[in-house]
Amino acid sequence: MMKLDKVIAVRNTKTIYRDGGKVIKLFDESYSKADILNEALNQALVEETGLAVPRLLEVTKIGGKWAIVIEFIPGKTLEELMKENPSKKGEYLNLFVDLQVKVHAQRAPNLKKLKDKMNRKISEADLNATVRYDLHTRLDGMPKHDKVCHGDFNPGNIIISDNGGAPYIIDWAHATQGNASADAARTYLLFWLNGDISGAESYLDLFCAKSGTAKQYVQKWIPIVAASQSVKGKRQEREFLMHWIDVVDYE
């Protein structure tokens, strides 16, 4: 019997518990069953690439609610370590980008396609038809790749384990296969959303240097990614993302 007494995190539609060597992600009734099963599938597909990720243990129901059970990795997140050791931020950022480049080197042909997901999100976005058309056209013109993209790659999703300091990447709910620069544009926006503008710029410089990517190419993705992200989330975040769609035109 799983014990749901130690809460790790609470989100809008899910609560995350720890039970010994397990993490239990318990979803509320409003959460789509298909989305839960897709998240579990993503975890399993990424596990097969050989990346250091917690193992998927089971998908089950607890008290009538769906739950995903994964391996618990004891340690601290990179985000926590950056706050605790500000002088080491550059070192942590280097590790962070190295990990993302390693993710992009993988292939998982059964993951959903990034472009399909983005096209769907742009269609759902609260934007006028002209802007949506422009964004769909831009997205269509971007090169098609099949690299593993995390979709929410930020320092809070990297755990440096207590066991020898090995880094693990968690939370694969948004994983797709597609263009690595779209994934980098998402990470860049996440630094901004977190209020870390200098971190955003340092990250982008490092990513472009380590991956051999032109900065302008990542920047071209920013309005597209911002639009696809504006569908969900808090009102302040939506307003912030709208600013990137309206103002940032790198053409």
N, C-alpha and C positions, 0 to 999 in steps of 0.2 A: 504493500500500500504506500503510495507516494504521500509525503508530508508537505503540505503547502503552508508552512509557518514562517519561512524566512523569505521576505520579499526583497528582491534585488532592485527592481524598477517597476514603475507604474506608468503606462502610456494611456492614451485616450481609449483604446479599444482592447488593450491586453495588459495582463499583469505577469511579471516574470519572477519566478520563485527559484530558490535553490534548495535541493534536497540531497545532501551529501555530495556525491560526485556527479550529480545531474542538475541541469537547468531545465525548468519547466516553463514554457511560454504558454499561458492560458488565455485564450481569446474569448471575448464576450459574444453574445448571441448575434449581434449585429454584423459580425465579421463574416465575409463571404467564405463559404466552405472551399470553393475553388481556389481562392487566394491562399488559404492556409495550406492546402495540399500542394499548390505550386511552390510555396516557400520551402516546404519539406523536400520537394523534388529538386529545387535549386541547390539546397544543402547537399543532397546526395550526389548530384551531378558534379558539383565543385569538389567534393571529397574525392571523386574518381580522378581528378586532375593531379592529385598528389600534393596540392597546396596544404600548408599547415592550417587546418580549420578544425573546430570541434566536431566530433563524430555525431551524426544523427542516430539516436537510439530507438526512438519510436514515435509514432503518431497515434494518439489515443483520445478518449473522451473521459473527462473528470467532472462528475456532477452535472452531466448533460452538456458540458462545454468542450469544444475541441482544444487539444493541446499538442504541442510539439515538444519532444523531450530530446535534449542534446547533452553532450558531455560538458561538464563544468571545468573550465581552465582557471586554476587559482593564479592570481597575479593582479597587476594594475594596468589600466589602459594607458596608452601613449598620452592621451589628453591629461590624465591625472599626473603623469610623470612630468609633462611640460609645465604644468602649474607648480609642481613641487620643486622643480630644478630649472628655473628660467634660463640660467647660464648654459644649459645643455640643449636648449631648444633647437639650435642649428643641427646638432648631432642627431636628435630625434627626428627632425624633418628629413634629414638624409635617409635614415632608415625607412621612414614612412614612404618616401618616393621610390626607394629601391623595391619595397614590397609591392607597391602599385604596378611598377614596371614588370615585376615577376608575375603578377596576376594577369597582366595583358599579354604575357608570353604564352599563356595557356589557351587551349581550345576545348570547348564542350559543345559539340554540334547539336545537342538536344535542348539547349537553353533557348528561351524565346529570343527573337531578334529585336535589338535595340531600336531600329528604325520603325518597326511595326508598332512598338509600344509608344514611341514618341509621336508618331502620326496620330495614334488614337488619342493621346493626351492633349495634343494641340487642338484636335477637333472638339474636345470637351472644354477647352479653356474659355474663360470669360473674356473673349477678345472679339473685335468686330471682324466681319467676313474678309475684309481686305487684308488685315494684318495676318489672319489665319492662313489665307491663301499664300501670302508672301513667305510665311514661315514653312508651310508645306513645300513650297517650291525650293526654298533654300535647303531644307532637309533632303529633298529628293536629289539635289545636286551634289550632296556630300558623298565622298567615296564610301563604298560598302566594304566593311571588314568583318571578320568573324572572331575577334579577340574576346576573351572573357572580360566583362565589365562588371564591377561590383555594384555600382549604382548609388552607393551611399558611403563612399570611401572617405572616412574622416578619422582623426586620431582617437575618437571615442570607440571606434570599432576595431582597434588593434589592442590585443592584450599581450603584454610582456609577461610571460609565465614565471611563477616563482621557481619553477623547475629549470634552472640553467639559463633563464632569460630568453628562451625561444619565443619569437613573436607568432601569435595566432591571429587570424582575421575572422571576425564574427559578423553575424547579421547579413545573410545573403538573400534577404527577402526581395531585393530589387535587382538581382543579378540578371544579366542578359548577355548575348554575344553581339558584338558590333565594333564601332570605332572607338579606339582608346582615347582619342582627343575629346570625345563627348563625355567620357567618364572623368577626364581631367577637368573639363569645364564645370562639371557638377561639383567636384571637390573644391575647385576655386570658389564657386558660389557658396559652398558650405562654410568655408573660412570667413567669407564676408558676412554671412548670416550670423555667424558666431561673434561678430564684432572684431575679428582679427584681420584687419586689412593688410598690415605689414606681413603677417603670416601668409595671406593669400598671394601676395606678390612674390615672396620668397619661394613659396611652393611652386608657383607657375614657372619661375626662372629655373628651379631645380628640375622640374618635370621635363621641361623643354630640352635642357642640357643633357639629362640622362637618357631621354628617349629619342634624341635627335629630331625633335619636332619644332617647326617654326611657331613662334608665339602667336603670330597672326592667325595661324590655322586653328589653334585652340580657341582663340578669341572669336572666330567666326561661328563656333558652336554655342557661344554663351547665350545669345538671344533665343536660340532654338531650345536649349536645355532649360533656360529660365521659364519659357512658355510652357514646356511640358511639366515642369515642377509646380507651376502656379495653380494647378487644378486642386491640389490638396493643401493641407496645412493651415496655419494661423493667418489671421487677417493682415498682421504686420508683415509677415513673410510674403504674402501675395503682393502687397503694395511694393515691397522691396524688389521682388522679381519683375513686376510690371515695369519698374524703372529701367531694368536692363533690356527689356523687350522694346520699350519706347525710345530710349535714349542711345543705347549702344548700337551703333550701326557701323560695322567695320568694313563695309563695302568700299 
